[in-house]
Amino acid sequence: MSKIKTHKGAQSRFHITGSGKIMRTKGPKSHLRRRKAKRTKRLFDEMIPVNPSDRTRIKRLLPYGVK
């Protein structure tokens, strides 16, 4: 039986926690960062959980990463 390929774009964007949650980073991180406030830039660094409606789609892209 052949292995299922992992989607490399999804692998770099999403991280799976030990409890099985799929986490993602926030959007406009790098573009025009000089004029953003320090607090705003700091908020972009934290990871947030993925929307439940997108979870099944991401699980299909990451077959070996999701519990």
PDB file of N, CA, C, O and CB in Angstrom:
ATOM      1  N   MET A   1       0.848  -1.185   0.000  1.00  0.00           N
ATOM      2  CA  MET A   1       0.000   0.000   0.000  1.00  0.00           C
ATOM      3  C   MET A   1       0.888   1.241   0.000  1.00  0.00           C
ATOM      4  O   MET A   1       1.818   1.348   0.800  1.00  0.00           O
ATOM      5  CB  MET A   1      -0.962   0.002   1.227  1.00  0.00           C
ATOM      6  N   SER A   2       0.601   2.163  -0.888  1.00  0.00           N
ATOM      7  CA  SER A   2       1.412   3.377  -0.960  1.00  0.00           C
ATOM      8  C   SER A   2       1.002   4.371   0.119  1.00  0.00           C
ATOM      9  O   SER A   2      -0.113   4.335   0.639  1.00  0.00           O
ATOM     10  CB  SER A   2       1.289   4.022  -2.344  1.00  0.00           C
ATOM     11  N   LYS A   3       1.932   5.252   0.436  1.00  0.00           N
ATOM     12  CA  LYS A   3       1.670   6.269   1.457  1.00  0.00           C
ATOM     13  C   LYS A   3       0.936   7.454   0.849  1.00  0.00           C
ATOM     14  O   LYS A   3       1.045   7.717  -0.349  1.00  0.00           O
ATOM     15  CB  LYS A   3       2.984   6.735   2.110  1.00  0.00           C
ATOM     16  N   ILE A   4       0.186   8.168   1.685  1.00  0.00           N
ATOM     17  CA  ILE A   4      -0.505   9.385   1.245  1.00  0.00           C
ATOM     18  C   ILE A   4       0.460  10.547   1.391  1.00  0.00           C
ATOM     19  O   ILE A   4       1.149  10.661   2.405  1.00  0.00           O
ATOM     20  CB  ILE A   4      -1.821   9.636   2.069  1.00  0.00           C
ATOM     21  N   LYS A   5       0.515  11.411   0.382  1.00  0.00           N
ATOM     22  CA  LYS A   5       1.434  12.548   0.449  1.00  0.00           C
ATOM     23  C   LYS A   5       0.866  13.661   1.320  1.00  0.00           C
ATOM     24  O   LYS A   5      -0.328  13.959   1.285  1.00  0.00           O
ATOM     25  CB  LYS A   5       1.729  13.082  -0.957  1.00  0.00           C
ATOM     26  N   THR A   6       1.761  14.269   2.107  1.00  0.00           N
ATOM     27  CA  THR A   6       1.409  15.411   2.945  1.00  0.00           C
ATOM     28  C   THR A   6       1.476  16.671   2.100  1.00  0.00           C
ATOM     29  O   THR A   6       2.413  16.844   1.321  1.00  0.00           O
ATOM     30  CB  THR A   6       2.352  15.520   4.179  1.00  0.00           C
ATOM     31  N   HIS A   7       0.493  17.556   2.243  1.00  0.00           N
ATOM     32  CA  HIS A   7       0.498  18.839   1.537  1.00  0.00           C
ATOM     33  C   HIS A   7       1.484  19.766   2.241  1.00  0.00           C
ATOM     34  O   HIS A   7       1.260  20.153   3.388  1.00  0.00           O
ATOM     35  CB  HIS A   7      -0.939  19.475   1.491  1.00  0.00           C
ATOM     36  N   LYS A   8       2.576  20.126   1.560  1.00  0.00           N
ATOM     37  CA  LYS A   8       3.667  20.864   2.197  1.00  0.00           C
ATOM     38  C   LYS A   8       3.276  22.288   2.571  1.00  0.00           C
ATOM     39  O   LYS A   8       3.797  22.826   3.548  1.00  0.00           O
ATOM     40  CB  LYS A   8       4.867  20.896   1.284  1.00  0.00           C
ATOM     41  N   GLY A   9       2.373  22.910   1.820  1.00  0.00           N
ATOM     42  CA  GLY A   9       1.896  24.248   2.174  1.00  0.00           C
ATOM     43  C   GLY A   9       1.115  24.233   3.463  1.00  0.00           C
ATOM     44  O   GLY A   9       1.258  25.130   4.294  1.00  0.00           O
ATOM     45  N   ALA A  10       0.284  23.213   3.636  1.00  0.00           N
ATOM     46  CA  ALA A  10      -0.494  23.074   4.871  1.00  0.00           C
ATOM     47  C   ALA A  10       0.412  22.709   6.038  1.00  0.00           C
ATOM     48  O   ALA A  10       0.173  23.133   7.169  1.00  0.00           O
ATOM     49  CB  ALA A  10      -1.595  22.011   4.702  1.00  0.00           C
ATOM     50  N   GLN A  11       1.449  21.928   5.771  1.00  0.00           N
ATOM     51  CA  GLN A  11       2.368  21.518   6.828  1.00  0.00           C
ATOM     52  C   GLN A  11       3.107  22.719   7.417  1.00  0.00           C
ATOM     53  O   GLN A  11       3.373  22.758   8.618  1.00  0.00           O
ATOM     54  CB  GLN A  11       3.372  20.495   6.290  1.00  0.00           C
ATOM     55  N   SER A  12       3.437  23.693   6.577  1.00  0.00           N
ATOM     56  CA  SER A  12       4.148  24.868   7.077  1.00  0.00           C
ATOM     57  C   SER A  12       3.224  25.870   7.752  1.00  0.00           C
ATOM     58  O   SER A  12       3.678  26.666   8.573  1.00  0.00           O
ATOM     59  CB  SER A  12       4.882  25.542   5.948  1.00  0.00           C
ATOM     60  N   ARG A  13       1.923  25.846   7.420  1.00  0.00           N
ATOM     61  CA  ARG A  13       0.991  26.833   7.969  1.00  0.00           C
ATOM     62  C   ARG A  13       0.286  26.382   9.248  1.00  0.00           C
ATOM     63  O   ARG A  13      -0.085  27.213  10.077  1.00  0.00           O
ATOM     64  CB  ARG A  13      -0.037  27.169   6.938  1.00  0.00           C
ATOM     65  N   PHE A  14       0.102  25.085   9.409  1.00  0.00           N
ATOM     66  CA  PHE A  14      -0.659  24.561  10.542  1.00  0.00           C
ATOM     67  C   PHE A  14       0.220  23.703  11.434  1.00  0.00           C
ATOM     68  O   PHE A  14       1.110  22.997  10.959  1.00  0.00           O
ATOM     69  CB  PHE A  14      -1.860  23.752  10.056  1.00  0.00           C
ATOM     70  N   HIS A  15      -0.040  23.773  12.732  1.00  0.00           N
ATOM     71  CA  HIS A  15       0.689  22.967  13.710  1.00  0.00           C
ATOM     72  C   HIS A  15      -0.315  22.246  14.592  1.00  0.00           C
ATOM     73  O   HIS A  15      -1.340  22.809  14.974  1.00  0.00           O
ATOM     74  CB  HIS A  15       1.649  23.847  14.567  1.00  0.00           C
ATOM     75  N   ILE A  16      -0.014  21.003  14.908  1.00  0.00           N
ATOM     76  CA  ILE A  16      -0.897  20.195  15.724  1.00  0.00           C
ATOM     77  C   ILE A  16      -0.342  20.119  17.135  1.00  0.00           C
ATOM     78  O   ILE A  16       0.830  19.794  17.324  1.00  0.00           O
ATOM     79  CB  ILE A  16      -1.070  18.788  15.125  1.00  0.00           C
ATOM     80  N   THR A  17      -1.173  20.416  18.127  1.00  0.00           N
ATOM     81  CA  THR A  17      -0.749  20.376  19.521  1.00  0.00           C
ATOM     82  C   THR A  17      -0.769  18.932  20.024  1.00  0.00           C
ATOM     83  O   THR A  17      -1.207  18.025  19.316  1.00  0.00           O
ATOM     84  CB  THR A  17      -1.657  21.275  20.398  1.00  0.00           C
ATOM     85  N   GLY A  18      -0.303  18.734  21.227  1.00  0.00           N
ATOM     86  CA  GLY A  18      -0.295  17.405  21.819  1.00  0.00           C
ATOM     87  C   GLY A  18      -1.680  16.852  22.050  1.00  0.00           C
ATOM     88  O   GLY A  18      -1.883  15.640  21.994  1.00  0.00           O
ATOM     89  N   SER A  19      -2.650  17.735  22.314  1.00  0.00           N
ATOM     90  CA  SER A  19      -4.026  17.283  22.542  1.00  0.00           C
ATOM     91  C   SER A  19      -4.793  17.086  21.239  1.00  0.00           C
ATOM     92  O   SER A  19      -5.928  16.610  21.257  1.00  0.00           O
ATOM     93  CB  SER A  19      -4.762  18.280  23.421  1.00  0.00           C
ATOM     94  N   GLY A  20      -4.178  17.452  20.094  1.00  0.00           N
ATOM     95  CA  GLY A  20      -4.820  17.218  18.799  1.00  0.00           C
ATOM     96  C   GLY A  20      -5.451  18.442  18.169  1.00  0.00           C
ATOM     97  O   GLY A  20      -6.056  18.334  17.103  1.00  0.00           O
ATOM     98  N   LYS A  21      -5.327  19.615  18.800  1.00  0.00           N
ATOM     99  CA  LYS A  21      -5.876  20.839  18.203  1.00  0.00           C
ATOM    100  C   LYS A  21      -5.013  21.264  17.015  1.00  0.00           C
ATOM    101  O   LYS A  21      -3.794  21.091  17.026  1.00  0.00           O
ATOM    102  CB  LYS A  21      -5.956  21.985  19.258  1.00  0.00           C
ATOM    103  N   ILE A  22      -5.656  21.818  15.999  1.00  0.00           N
ATOM    104  CA  ILE A  22      -4.932  22.357  14.849  1.00  0.00           C
ATOM    105  C   ILE A  22      -4.832  23.867  15.044  1.00  0.00           C
ATOM    106  O   ILE A  22      -5.848  24.555  15.144  1.00  0.00           O
ATOM    107  CB  ILE A  22      -5.646  21.995  13.485  1.00  0.00           C
ATOM    108  N   MET A  23      -3.605  24.375  15.097  1.00  0.00           N
ATOM    109  CA  MET A  23      -3.376  25.796  15.337  1.00  0.00           C
ATOM    110  C   MET A  23      -2.855  26.465  14.071  1.00  0.00           C
ATOM    111  O   MET A  23      -2.183  25.836  13.254  1.00  0.00           O
ATOM    112  CB  MET A  23      -2.385  25.999  16.501  1.00  0.00           C
ATOM    113  N   ARG A  24      -3.176  27.754  13.918  1.00  0.00           N
ATOM    114  CA  ARG A  24      -2.697  28.532  12.779  1.00  0.00           C
ATOM    115  C   ARG A  24      -2.215  29.896  13.254  1.00  0.00           C
ATOM    116  O   ARG A  24      -2.554  30.335  14.353  1.00  0.00           O
ATOM    117  CB  ARG A  24      -3.808  28.690  11.713  1.00  0.00           C
ATOM    118  N   THR A  25      -1.422  30.562  12.421  1.00  0.00           N
ATOM    119  CA  THR A  25      -0.984  31.914  12.742  1.00  0.00           C
ATOM    120  C   THR A  25      -1.957  32.920  12.132  1.00  0.00           C
ATOM    121  O   THR A  25      -2.778  32.563  11.288  1.00  0.00           O
ATOM    122  CB  THR A  25       0.459  32.165  12.232  1.00  0.00           C
ATOM    123  N   LYS A  26      -1.863  34.154  12.553  1.00  0.00           N
ATOM    124  CA  LYS A  26      -2.752  35.194  12.046  1.00  0.00           C
ATOM    125  C   LYS A  26      -2.235  35.739  10.715  1.00  0.00           C
ATOM    126  O   LYS A  26      -1.082  35.525  10.343  1.00  0.00           O
ATOM    127  CB  LYS A  26      -2.891  36.333  13.073  1.00  0.00           C
ATOM    128  N   GLY A  27      -3.122  36.452  10.006  1.00  0.00           N
ATOM    129  CA  GLY A  27      -2.911  36.842   8.626  1.00  0.00           C
ATOM    130  C   GLY A  27      -1.813  37.805   8.257  1.00  0.00           C
ATOM    131  O   GLY A  27      -0.690  37.358   8.021  1.00  0.00           O
ATOM    132  N   PRO A  28      -2.066  39.123   8.190  1.00  0.00           N
ATOM    133  CA  PRO A  28      -1.113  40.059   7.568  1.00  0.00           C
ATOM    134  C   PRO A  28       0.090  40.350   8.460  1.00  0.00           C
ATOM    135  O   PRO A  28       0.179  41.412   9.075  1.00  0.00           O
ATOM    136  CB  PRO A  28      -1.815  41.365   7.226  1.00  0.00           C
ATOM    137  N   LYS A  29       1.005  39.399   8.521  1.00  0.00           N
ATOM    138  CA  LYS A  29       2.118  39.477   9.464  1.00  0.00           C
ATOM    139  C   LYS A  29       3.281  40.312   8.957  1.00  0.00           C
ATOM    140  O   LYS A  29       3.841  41.121   9.696  1.00  0.00           O
ATOM    141  CB  LYS A  29       2.603  38.101   9.786  1.00  0.00           C
ATOM    142  N   SER A  30       3.640  40.118   7.711  1.00  0.00           N
ATOM    143  CA  SER A  30       4.913  40.670   7.244  1.00  0.00           C
ATOM    144  C   SER A  30       4.769  41.945   6.420  1.00  0.00           C
ATOM    145  O   SER A  30       5.694  42.757   6.382  1.00  0.00           O
ATOM    146  CB  SER A  30       5.632  39.644   6.432  1.00  0.00           C
ATOM    147  N   HIS A  31       3.640  42.136   5.765  1.00  0.00           N
ATOM    148  CA  HIS A  31       3.511  43.252   4.831  1.00  0.00           C
ATOM    149  C   HIS A  31       3.225  44.558   5.584  1.00  0.00           C
ATOM    150  O   HIS A  31       2.328  44.608   6.425  1.00  0.00           O
ATOM    151  CB  HIS A  31       2.393  42.968   3.806  1.00  0.00           C
ATOM    152  N   LEU A  32       3.992  45.614   5.278  1.00  0.00           N
ATOM    153  CA  LEU A  32       3.847  46.948   5.884  1.00  0.00           C
ATOM    154  C   LEU A  32       3.937  46.898   7.408  1.00  0.00           C
ATOM    155  O   LEU A  32       3.132  47.507   8.112  1.00  0.00           O
ATOM    156  CB  LEU A  32       2.514  47.572   5.470  1.00  0.00           C
ATOM    157  N   ARG A  33       4.913  46.174   7.894  1.00  0.00           N
ATOM    158  CA  ARG A  33       5.026  45.963   9.338  1.00  0.00           C
ATOM    159  C   ARG A  33       5.632  47.163  10.067  1.00  0.00           C
ATOM    160  O   ARG A  33       5.451  47.300  11.276  1.00  0.00           O
ATOM    161  CB  ARG A  33       5.863  44.732   9.610  1.00  0.00           C
ATOM    162  N   ARG A  34       6.333  48.016   9.366  1.00  0.00           N
ATOM    163  CA  ARG A  34       7.000  49.161  10.030  1.00  0.00           C
ATOM    164  C   ARG A  34       6.013  50.151  10.625  1.00  0.00           C
ATOM    165  O   ARG A  34       6.262  50.729  11.683  1.00  0.00           O
ATOM    166  CB  ARG A  34       7.900  49.890   9.042  1.00  0.00           C
ATOM    167  N   ARG A  35       4.894  50.344   9.944  1.00  0.00           N
ATOM    168  CA  ARG A  35       3.955  51.358  10.430  1.00  0.00           C
ATOM    169  C   ARG A  35       2.900  50.817  11.391  1.00  0.00           C
ATOM    170  O   ARG A  35       2.047  51.570  11.861  1.00  0.00           O
ATOM    171  CB  ARG A  35       3.272  51.999   9.267  1.00  0.00           C
ATOM    172  N   LYS A  36       2.952  49.545  11.678  1.00  0.00           N
ATOM    173  CA  LYS A  36       2.017  48.975  12.640  1.00  0.00           C
ATOM    174  C   LYS A  36       2.520  49.203  14.063  1.00  0.00           C
ATOM    175  O   LYS A  36       3.725  49.302  14.297  1.00  0.00           O
ATOM    176  CB  LYS A  36       1.814  47.470  12.373  1.00  0.00           C
ATOM    177  N   ALA A  37       1.590  49.286  15.004  1.00  0.00           N
ATOM    178  CA  ALA A  37       1.945  49.494  16.410  1.00  0.00           C
ATOM    179  C   ALA A  37       2.609  48.238  16.974  1.00  0.00           C
ATOM    180  O   ALA A  37       2.390  47.133  16.479  1.00  0.00           O
ATOM    181  CB  ALA A  37       0.690  49.864  17.244  1.00  0.00           C
ATOM    182  N   LYS A  38       3.416  48.421  18.007  1.00  0.00           N
ATOM    183  CA  LYS A  38       4.114  47.287  18.622  1.00  0.00           C
ATOM    184  C   LYS A  38       3.133  46.261  19.153  1.00  0.00           C
ATOM    185  O   LYS A  38       3.353  45.057  19.028  1.00  0.00           O
ATOM    186  CB  LYS A  38       5.025  47.765  19.751  1.00  0.00           C
ATOM    187  N   ARG A  39       2.048  46.740  19.745  1.00  0.00           N
ATOM    188  CA  ARG A  39       1.037  45.835  20.304  1.00  0.00           C
ATOM    189  C   ARG A  39       0.408  44.996  19.194  1.00  0.00           C
ATOM    190  O   ARG A  39       0.186  43.798  19.377  1.00  0.00           O
ATOM    191  CB  ARG A  39      -0.054  46.634  21.058  1.00  0.00           C
ATOM    192  N   THR A  40       0.121  45.603  18.061  1.00  0.00           N
ATOM    193  CA  THR A  40      -0.458  44.890  16.927  1.00  0.00           C
ATOM    194  C   THR A  40       0.495  43.823  16.413  1.00  0.00           C
ATOM    195  O   THR A  40       0.078  42.702  16.123  1.00  0.00           O
ATOM    196  CB  THR A  40      -0.812  45.864  15.806  1.00  0.00           C
ATOM    197  N   LYS A  41       1.767  44.165  16.299  1.00  0.00           N
ATOM    198  CA  LYS A  41       2.767  43.207  15.822  1.00  0.00           C
ATOM    199  C   LYS A  41       2.926  42.046  16.790  1.00  0.00           C
ATOM    200  O   LYS A  41       3.143  40.907  16.374  1.00  0.00           O
ATOM    201  CB  LYS A  41       4.113  43.898  15.615  1.00  0.00           C
ATOM    202  N   ARG A  42       2.818  42.332  18.066  1.00  0.00           N
ATOM    203  CA  ARG A  42       2.941  41.295  19.079  1.00  0.00           C
ATOM    204  C   ARG A  42       1.744  40.324  19.013  1.00  0.00           C
ATOM    205  O   ARG A  42       1.901  39.123  19.234  1.00  0.00           O
ATOM    206  CB  ARG A  42       3.045  41.933  20.484  1.00  0.00           C
ATOM    207  N   LEU A  43       0.550  40.859  18.706  1.00  0.00           N
ATOM    208  CA  LEU A  43      -0.642  40.016  18.602  1.00  0.00           C
ATOM    209  C   LEU A  43      -0.570  39.051  17.419  1.00  0.00           C
ATOM    210  O   LEU A  43      -1.193  37.990  17.448  1.00  0.00           O
ATOM    211  CB  LEU A  43      -1.880  40.886  18.477  1.00  0.00           C
ATOM    212  N   PHE A  44       0.190  39.413  16.372  1.00  0.00           N
ATOM    213  CA  PHE A  44       0.333  38.533  15.217  1.00  0.00           C
ATOM    214  C   PHE A  44       1.169  37.297  15.538  1.00  0.00           C
ATOM    215  O   PHE A  44       1.083  36.306  14.813  1.00  0.00           O
ATOM    216  CB  PHE A  44       0.958  39.291  14.062  1.00  0.00           C
ATOM    217  N   ASP A  45       1.972  37.323  16.595  1.00  0.00           N
ATOM    218  CA  ASP A  45       2.875  36.221  16.910  1.00  0.00           C
ATOM    219  C   ASP A  45       2.152  35.015  17.519  1.00  0.00           C
ATOM    220  O   ASP A  45       2.630  33.886  17.404  1.00  0.00           O
ATOM    221  CB  ASP A  45       3.949  36.700  17.858  1.00  0.00           C
ATOM    222  N   GLU A  46       1.006  35.245  18.163  1.00  0.00           N
ATOM    223  CA  GLU A  46       0.339  34.138  18.834  1.00  0.00           C
ATOM    224  C   GLU A  46      -0.403  33.267  17.827  1.00  0.00           C
ATOM    225  O   GLU A  46      -0.837  33.737  16.776  1.00  0.00           O
ATOM    226  CB  GLU A  46      -0.629  34.661  19.901  1.00  0.00           C
ATOM    227  N   MET A  47      -0.537  31.996  18.170  1.00  0.00           N
ATOM    228  CA  MET A  47      -1.248  31.048  17.316  1.00  0.00           C
ATOM    229  C   MET A  47      -2.659  30.855  17.862  1.00  0.00           C
ATOM    230  O   MET A  47      -2.870  30.827  19.074  1.00  0.00           O
ATOM    231  CB  MET A  47      -0.491  29.686  17.236  1.00  0.00           C
ATOM    232  N   ILE A  48      -3.621  30.723  16.951  1.00  0.00           N
ATOM    233  CA  ILE A  48      -5.015  30.566  17.340  1.00  0.00           C
ATOM    234  C   ILE A  48      -5.556  29.266  16.748  1.00  0.00           C
ATOM    235  O   ILE A  48      -5.064  28.813  15.715  1.00  0.00           O
ATOM    236  CB  ILE A  48      -5.864  31.784  16.876  1.00  0.00           C
ATOM    237  N   PRO A  49      -6.563  28.658  17.386  1.00  0.00           N
ATOM    238  CA  PRO A  49      -7.107  27.396  16.857  1.00  0.00           C
ATOM    239  C   PRO A  49      -7.875  27.610  15.552  1.00  0.00           C
ATOM    240  O   PRO A  49      -8.443  28.676  15.314  1.00  0.00           O
ATOM    241  CB  PRO A  49      -8.026  26.741  17.894  1.00  0.00           C
ATOM    242  N   VAL A  50      -7.877  26.590  14.728  1.00  0.00           N
ATOM    243  CA  VAL A  50      -8.559  26.627  13.440  1.00  0.00           C
ATOM    244  C   VAL A  50     -10.060  26.501  13.658  1.00  0.00           C
ATOM    245  O   VAL A  50     -10.511  25.842  14.594  1.00  0.00           O
ATOM    246  CB  VAL A  50      -8.045  25.503  12.507  1.00  0.00           C
ATOM    247  N   ASN A  51     -10.821  27.137  12.786  1.00  0.00           N
ATOM    248  CA  ASN A  51     -12.272  27.081  12.819  1.00  0.00           C
ATOM    249  C   ASN A  51     -12.737  25.623  12.655  1.00  0.00           C
ATOM    250  O   ASN A  51     -12.203  24.910  11.805  1.00  0.00           O
ATOM    251  CB  ASN A  51     -12.878  27.985  11.710  1.00  0.00           C
ATOM    252  N   PRO A  52     -13.714  25.167  13.442  1.00  0.00           N
ATOM    253  CA  PRO A  52     -14.151  23.765  13.347  1.00  0.00           C
ATOM    254  C   PRO A  52     -14.626  23.350  11.951  1.00  0.00           C
ATOM    255  O   PRO A  52     -14.504  22.182  11.584  1.00  0.00           O
ATOM    256  CB  PRO A  52     -15.260  23.521  14.330  1.00  0.00           C
ATOM    257  N   SER A  53     -15.159  24.281  11.180  1.00  0.00           N
ATOM    258  CA  SER A  53     -15.632  23.931   9.837  1.00  0.00           C
ATOM    259  C   SER A  53     -14.485  23.624   8.882  1.00  0.00           C
ATOM    260  O   SER A  53     -14.684  22.923   7.889  1.00  0.00           O
ATOM    261  CB  SER A  53     -16.475  25.058   9.273  1.00  0.00           C
ATOM    262  N   ASP A  54     -13.286  24.137   9.164  1.00  0.00           N
ATOM    263  CA  ASP A  54     -12.122  23.886   8.302  1.00  0.00           C
ATOM    264  C   ASP A  54     -11.294  22.691   8.749  1.00  0.00           C
ATOM    265  O   ASP A  54     -10.373  22.277   8.045  1.00  0.00           O
ATOM    266  CB  ASP A  54     -11.244  25.109   8.261  1.00  0.00           C
ATOM    267  N   ARG A  55     -11.610  22.139   9.900  1.00  0.00           N
ATOM    268  CA  ARG A  55     -10.773  21.089  10.488  1.00  0.00           C
ATOM    269  C   ARG A  55     -10.691  19.836   9.615  1.00  0.00           C
ATOM    270  O   ARG A  55      -9.611  19.266   9.457  1.00  0.00           O
ATOM    271  CB  ARG A  55     -11.306  20.715  11.855  1.00  0.00           C
ATOM    272  N   THR A  56     -11.818  19.404   9.047  1.00  0.00           N
ATOM    273  CA  THR A  56     -11.812  18.180   8.232  1.00  0.00           C
ATOM    274  C   THR A  56     -10.998  18.363   6.957  1.00  0.00           C
ATOM    275  O   THR A  56     -10.328  17.434   6.505  1.00  0.00           O
ATOM    276  CB  THR A  56     -13.245  17.768   7.878  1.00  0.00           C
ATOM    277  N   ARG A  57     -11.056  19.565   6.374  1.00  0.00           N
ATOM    278  CA  ARG A  57     -10.296  19.847   5.151  1.00  0.00           C
ATOM    279  C   ARG A  57      -8.798  19.794   5.422  1.00  0.00           C
ATOM    280  O   ARG A  57      -8.037  19.269   4.609  1.00  0.00           O
ATOM    281  CB  ARG A  57     -10.680  21.222   4.579  1.00  0.00           C
ATOM    282  N   ILE A  58      -8.370  20.339   6.567  1.00  0.00           N
ATOM    283  CA  ILE A  58      -6.955  20.360   6.923  1.00  0.00           C
ATOM    284  C   ILE A  58      -6.475  18.962   7.300  1.00  0.00           C
ATOM    285  O   ILE A  58      -5.334  18.599   7.012  1.00  0.00           O
ATOM    286  CB  ILE A  58      -6.706  21.337   8.081  1.00  0.00           C
ATOM    287  N   LYS A  59      -7.341  18.174   7.943  1.00  0.00           N
ATOM    288  CA  LYS A  59      -6.983  16.793   8.285  1.00  0.00           C
ATOM    289  C   LYS A  59      -6.698  15.974   7.030  1.00  0.00           C
ATOM    290  O   LYS A  59      -5.836  15.096   7.045  1.00  0.00           O
ATOM    291  CB  LYS A  59      -8.108  16.133   9.099  1.00  0.00           C
ATOM    292  N   ARG A  60      -7.412  16.255   5.953  1.00  0.00           N
ATOM    293  CA  ARG A  60      -7.190  15.561   4.700  1.00  0.00           C
ATOM    294  C   ARG A  60      -5.845  15.942   4.081  1.00  0.00           C
ATOM    295  O   ARG A  60      -5.214  15.122   3.415  1.00  0.00           O
ATOM    296  CB  ARG A  60      -8.319  15.863   3.731  1.00  0.00           C
ATOM    297  N   LEU A  61      -5.406  17.190   4.300  1.00  0.00           N
ATOM    298  CA  LEU A  61      -4.125  17.643   3.764  1.00  0.00           C
ATOM    299  C   LEU A  61      -2.959  17.142   4.586  1.00  0.00           C
ATOM    300  O   LEU A  61      -1.857  16.978   4.064  1.00  0.00           O
ATOM    301  CB  LEU A  61      -4.090  19.149   3.697  1.00  0.00           C
ATOM    302  N   LEU A  62      -3.187  16.893   5.878  1.00  0.00           N
ATOM    303  CA  LEU A  62      -2.125  16.420   6.787  1.00  0.00           C
ATOM    304  C   LEU A  62      -2.496  15.037   7.325  1.00  0.00           C
ATOM    305  O   LEU A  62      -2.925  14.925   8.473  1.00  0.00           O
ATOM    306  CB  LEU A  62      -1.905  17.430   7.971  1.00  0.00           C
ATOM    307  N   PRO A  63      -2.343  13.995   6.529  1.00  0.00           N
ATOM    308  CA  PRO A  63      -2.815  12.687   6.959  1.00  0.00           C
ATOM    309  C   PRO A  63      -2.066  12.096   8.145  1.00  0.00           C
ATOM    310  O   PRO A  63      -2.655  11.344   8.921  1.00  0.00           O
ATOM    311  CB  PRO A  63      -2.731  11.749   5.828  1.00  0.00           C
ATOM    312  N   TYR A  64      -0.789  12.413   8.307  1.00  0.00           N
ATOM    313  CA  TYR A  64       0.003  11.799   9.384  1.00  0.00           C
ATOM    314  C   TYR A  64       0.228  12.742  10.554  1.00  0.00           C
ATOM    315  O   TYR A  64       0.825  12.334  11.550  1.00  0.00           O
ATOM    316  CB  TYR A  64       1.342  11.340   8.848  1.00  0.00           C
ATOM    317  N   GLY A  65      -0.225  13.984  10.474  1.00  0.00           N
ATOM    318  CA  GLY A  65       0.005  14.935  11.536  1.00  0.00           C
ATOM    319  C   GLY A  65      -1.117  15.039  12.543  1.00  0.00           C
ATOM    320  O   GLY A  65      -0.901  15.491  13.668  1.00  0.00           O
ATOM    321  N   VAL A  66      -2.321  14.625  12.157  1.00  0.00           N
ATOM    322  CA  VAL A  66      -3.499  14.818  12.992  1.00  0.00           C
ATOM    323  C   VAL A  66      -3.832  13.516  13.722  1.00  0.00           C
ATOM    324  O   VAL A  66      -3.806  12.434  13.135  1.00  0.00           O
ATOM    325  CB  VAL A  66      -4.705  15.293  12.139  1.00  0.00           C
ATOM    326  N   LYS A  67      -4.147  13.643  15.020  1.00  0.00           N
ATOM    327  CA  LYS A  67      -4.523  12.470  15.809  1.00  0.00           C
ATOM    328  C   LYS A  67      -5.975  12.117  15.591  1.00  0.00           C
ATOM    329  O   LYS A  67      -6.471  11.154  16.175  1.00  0.00           O
ATOM    330  CB  LYS A  67      -4.264  12.711  17.291  1.00  0.00           C
TER     331      LYS A  67
END
